[in-house]
Structure formats: C-alpha cells, structure tokens
C-alpha cells in the first residue's frame, strides 16, 4: 500500500480520465468521479504528511510504515475516507462545510454502489453534485500547488471553471435577493423601532464579541451583526509578564443579524454578502491557567491535581 502523495495524485488523475471517457448520463460516471475524489483527498493529506493517513494503533505500526520504518511485511491500514475529508477541512481553510458535505455525499454513494444492490448513482443525478465536485477538485488541487488543468486536463478544466462560476453566480443572486428582502422589511419599520433594534444589536454585538463572535455591518440594515466560523492553522501564542494570549485564524461560516433577522450560512453565502473576511480569535489566560500551574501551598488544589492526573499522594494525617 502506498501513501505517497505523487502516486495518489497520479491514480486520482487516472480515475478522472476514466470518468471522462464515459457518457455523462452513465451512472458509472459518478462512481469514477467519487473514487477519483477520494484518491485526490488522500493525495492532499499526504501532501501535508503521509503519516496522517495511517490508522492509529497502540504499537504505531501503521505510522512507522508511513515513515518507511518498521517491518516491510507489516500490514498497513489507512484511516477511513470520512476522516480523510474531515482532515482536509482542518488543513485547508477553503475546504469549507459545503465542500465537506458534497464530498461525504459522493463517498456515501460510492460505498452504496460498491457494497449494496442499489444503483446509487442512477437516482443521484449529476446536476445535484457536479458543481460541488468540481469545486472540491479545485480546492484540493490548489492546496497541493496544482491546478484544475494539471488534474483534469485543459478542456475539462475549462468546463469545470465555467460550472464553478455559474454556481457562484447562482449563490450570489440568491443572497442578494435575500438581502434586498430583509432590507425592505427593516426600512418599513417605524423610525423609533429601527433605533431600538439598532441599539439592541450594538449591545448584543458587544456581548457576543467576547464569546468568539466577530462584529460586522449587516448588508441589509447596516446595524451591528456577528459572524462565527471554524478555526484553522497554527495557534499563535504570545507571552507577556501578566498573561498569555492565544490567537488563531477563523474562516467565517455563519452570519446573524439581531436587528433585521438576516441569517446566512456557508462561506459561499457570506462571500456573496461581502461579510466573509477571515478574522482572529483571541483568548487571554493567566500564566497559571495556561500552564496549569498549581500553588504548592494550596493543599486542596494539589490533591485535586494529583487525582485528576493519576498521581499518588500521601496524607499528613
């Protein structure tokens, strides 16, 4: 079994070539695409480290194999496809919940096709998934320093880019219509009611900003709204004399405005609404909290720490 990035990349290209050689109305088209996408996701994870593909075991045999160490006869075992895709989400900010959802759906159909009597891709028409599939391919290829062209070939890449743009345009149109509708409702409210809602949104925004929300201006009513999202990348730790500050980047995925009621979900919708700027979580700790320091003169705290960490302690009684 090979967890080498280049071999996984080459095999994913081969599977995609096979998918493009069949009629798009053929249910085997979806099957080849799903299997190619699985290999592409594994290639992407291997780009960061092939060790991440190894199924953990108590003797670390699979990890050793991934490192090229240990017995050459040891059987290797990979992590499940769902784990691979969730790792992609953790490792790549652009691989959002939308991409994870469509990739998991295709993996599920692939399993159903191969392990049951159901013709899984007959009812799963490609118009339901082709746009998301191409977006997954684009994100995963670019995460490896590649492109849709190097993955799919020039002709197929052009088609893929066109479909991705059309899907993006559809999302933008939908979001703009939604914003316009909420803007109209808010503008028709009594001025005093608007002022009250604006103040409440400012107050709530201040509170939520201390609960890992990020304040933005609502595109519908211009009041204070908030976004939340998923952290990614390494934590940045800053030590000062009195505190430890931990910073981590966040990709926004949810928007909510308390004043007009507008809600948006998914990075694509937030991008269309122009409220998708990445932001930073900042968490402040005392040195004692961050390093789990215990005052040796605090007997109760020492006993609690010993119990929590499985240490033995002796009573002075």
N, C-alpha and C positions, 0 to 999 in steps of 0.2 A: 504493500500500500504506500502510495506516495503523497506526502503532504507538501510537496514542493510547489511554490507559487507558480512557476513557469509551466510546469506540467498540467496543473489545474486550469490555468489560463488557456493553454493550448487545447485542452479537452473541451472546455466550455465553448470555444470557437468552433470546434468540430461539431458539437451538438447543435449549435445555432445554424451552421451551414446545412445540416440535415433537415432542420425545421424549415428553412427557406427553400429547400428543394421540393417540398410537397405543396399541394394546393392548400391555400389558407382556410378553405372550408372543411378540410380534412381534420378530424379530431386528433390525429397524431401530431398535427402542427403544434397544438397546445402542450402535448406531452413532451416533445423535444424541447420546446421553449422552457418548460418548467424544469427539466433536468439540466438544461444549459445554465439556467439562472442559479440553480443550486451549486453547480460547479464554480460559477463566477463568484458567488458569495464566499465560497471556501477559498478561492484564489485570493479574494480581497483580504480575508482574515489572515491568510498565510503571508500576505504582503507585510503585515504588521509583525507577525511571528507565527511560524508553523506550530509552535508549542500550544497555541491557543486552540488548535483543532484536536488536540489529544484529550481523550476521555480521562478524567482524573481517576486514579486508583491508589490504594494505600502504599503500594510499592513503587509508584511513579514509573512503572514500566513503559507506559504509553508516552509519557513525557520524555523519557530517555530515548525512546525510538525516534521521536520527533527531533531530538537534538543530534541524532546519528550516533547515539551511545547505547550501551546495553547490549544484550544478545541480539544477533542478527536474525535469530529464529523466533524471537518474541512476536506474538501476535499483536498487531496494532488495532486500536479501537478508536474511532472518531466520535466526536460529540454529535448529537442529533442536529438535523437541519434547522429546527426551530431555535436551538441555541446559537447556531452559526448566524442566523439572521438577526437575532437579538444582540449578538456581539457587534454586528455591522452597525446597528443603531447606536450602540455605545461608542464605537470607534469613529463614526463618520457623522458629523452634525447634519449633513444634507440628506442622510438616510433617515427620514422622519417617520412618524407613525403611519403616514399614508403609504410610504414605500414598504414599511414592515408589514402592513395589513395585506397589500396585494401579493407580496412575496410569500407570506404564510398561506394565503388562499391558494396560490398556484402549487405550493408544496403539498397542501392537503389534497388537491385534485390529483396530483401526481401519485400520491400514496393510494388514493381511492382507485385510480386507474390500474395500478400495478398489483394491488392486493385485494381486489374485490371483483365481483362480476359486473360492476357498474361501468357504463361507458361515461366516465366522469366529465370528459371534455365535450361531449355531444350537447349537453344542456348548458354548459358554461361557455356561451358564445364569446368569441374573441373580442368583440366590441366592448365587452364588460371589463376586460383586463389589459388589452393591448397597450393603451396609453400608459398605464401604471407600470407595466412590464418594461417598456422602453425607458421610462424614467429611472427605474431600478438599474437597468443596464448602464445607463449614462452615469449615474452617481457612483456605482461600484467600479466602473472602468476608470473614471477620472480619479477616484481615490487611490488607484494604483499607478497614476501617472500616464494612463492610457486614454483612449477616446472611443466614442461610438464607431468611428471609422476603422480604427485598428481592431475593434472587436467584431463588428458586423460586416465590414466592407463598405465601400463608398456609397453604393446605390441604396443599400438597406439603411445606412446611417442617415442619408438624406430624408428618406421616408420617415424614419424614427423621429428625427428632429422636427419635421413638419407636424407629426401627430402630437408630439410633446407640446409644441407651441399652440396647437389648436385646443388641446385640453386646458392649457394655461389660460387661453383667451376665454374659454367657457367658464372657468372658475372666476376670472376677473369680472366678466359680465354679470355672473350670478351675485358676486359680492357687492358690486356697485349698485345693483338693483336693490339689494337688501339694505345697504346704507341709505340710499335715497328714501326708501320706505320709512325707516326709523327717523330720519331727518325730518320728514314731512309731519309725522305724528308729534315729534317734540316741538316743532315750530308752531303747531296749532294749539299748544297748551297756553294757559294764562301766563303772562309775564311773571307774576308772583310765584306760580307753581314752578316755572323754569328756574327762577332764582333759588327757590328752596331745594330743588333737585340738584342744582349745581353745587350748592353749599354742602349738601349731604355727600355728594360724590367726592368732593375735596376732602371732607373729613374721613370718609371711608378709605380713600386712596392713601391718606397719611397712615392710617392704622395698618392697612394691608402691605404697605411698603416695608414694614418691619416683620412681615410674615412671608418673605420670599416672593412677593409680587413686585412688579415693576410698573411705575406710573407712566401712562402715555395719554395723549389727547385723543378723545373719541372722534373718529372721522364723520360721525353722523350729527352729534350735538355739540362738539367742541368742549365737553366737560372732561373732568379727570376720570380716566378709566384705567384698568390694570391688565397686564398680561402675565401669564405664567408659562413655564416651559420645562425642558429637560436639560440637566447639566451635562457637559461634555468636556473632554480634555483634562489636563492635569490640574490639581489644586495648587494654587499659588499661596504659599504660607509666608507671612511677614511677622517677625518677632520684634516687639518693642519692649521697653522696660516694664510696662504695666499690663500689656495684653498681647494676645496672638490673634491676628486677623487672617482668616482663610477665605480666599477668593476663588471662584470657579465660574467659567463661562456658561451661559444659558442660551439655548435656542428656543424662542417663544413658540408655543403651540396652541395657547388658549387666550382669548380676549373677552373681557366682560366690562360693560358699562352699566353702572348702577343708575345713572340718570335717565337714559332713554331705553335701556333694556337690550341694546345690541349685544349679541354674542357671536363670536366666530371661533371655529375650531380647525386645527390643522395649519401647518406652516404655510401651505399654499394660499389659504384664505387670508391669513394675516399679511402675507406679502402683497396680495391684491389690494388690501386695505391700507397698505403702507404703514403698518404697525409691527413689522417683523424684525426690527433691529435687534441683534443679539445684545444681551446685557450681562451683568456680572452679579452673582450672589456674593454678599459679604457677610461673614459670620464672625462675631467677636467673642473671644474666650479670654478668661483669666488664664495665666500660665498653669495654675493649679487644675483648672478644668481641662485644658487641652492635653496636658501631660499626665493627667490623673495622679497628681501629687497628693500625698496624704500626710498630714501633720503627725509626726511620730508621737507627740504628746496627747493626741486625741485617741484614747483607747477604744472608744466605740467605733470610730472611723477605721482604725487599724484592724479591729476584729471583723468588721463588715467587709473590708477589702480582702482579708485573708480568706474569709468564707466564700466570697464571690470568685476568687481566683484559685480555689482548691488548695490553699496553704494550710499547714497545721500550725496552731499556736497554743501556747501553754498559759494557763491561768496562774495568777499570782496567789490565788486563794489556797 
